[in-house]
Amino acid sequence: MREADKYLELFRGRWRYVWRVPKAVSNLDTRGKLQIALVTSSLDVARIRRDAMEDADTL
């Protein structure tokens, strides 16, 4: 996997943003793996949407 595609997963022709719950908060969120559909088949659009979500997660 290329670094540019980090946290992206292709599922049935559509891209998803996928990441794991950090161990520090795993006792609060037991799902383990989180997935959000990016509702696109375009890798370029998926990267833009992933970057926006990643920025929102780090605030």
Protein Blocks (a to p, Z undefined) as FASTA:
>chain_A
ZZklgoiaceehiacddddddfklmmmmmnlpacddehiabfklmmmmmmmmmmmmmZZ
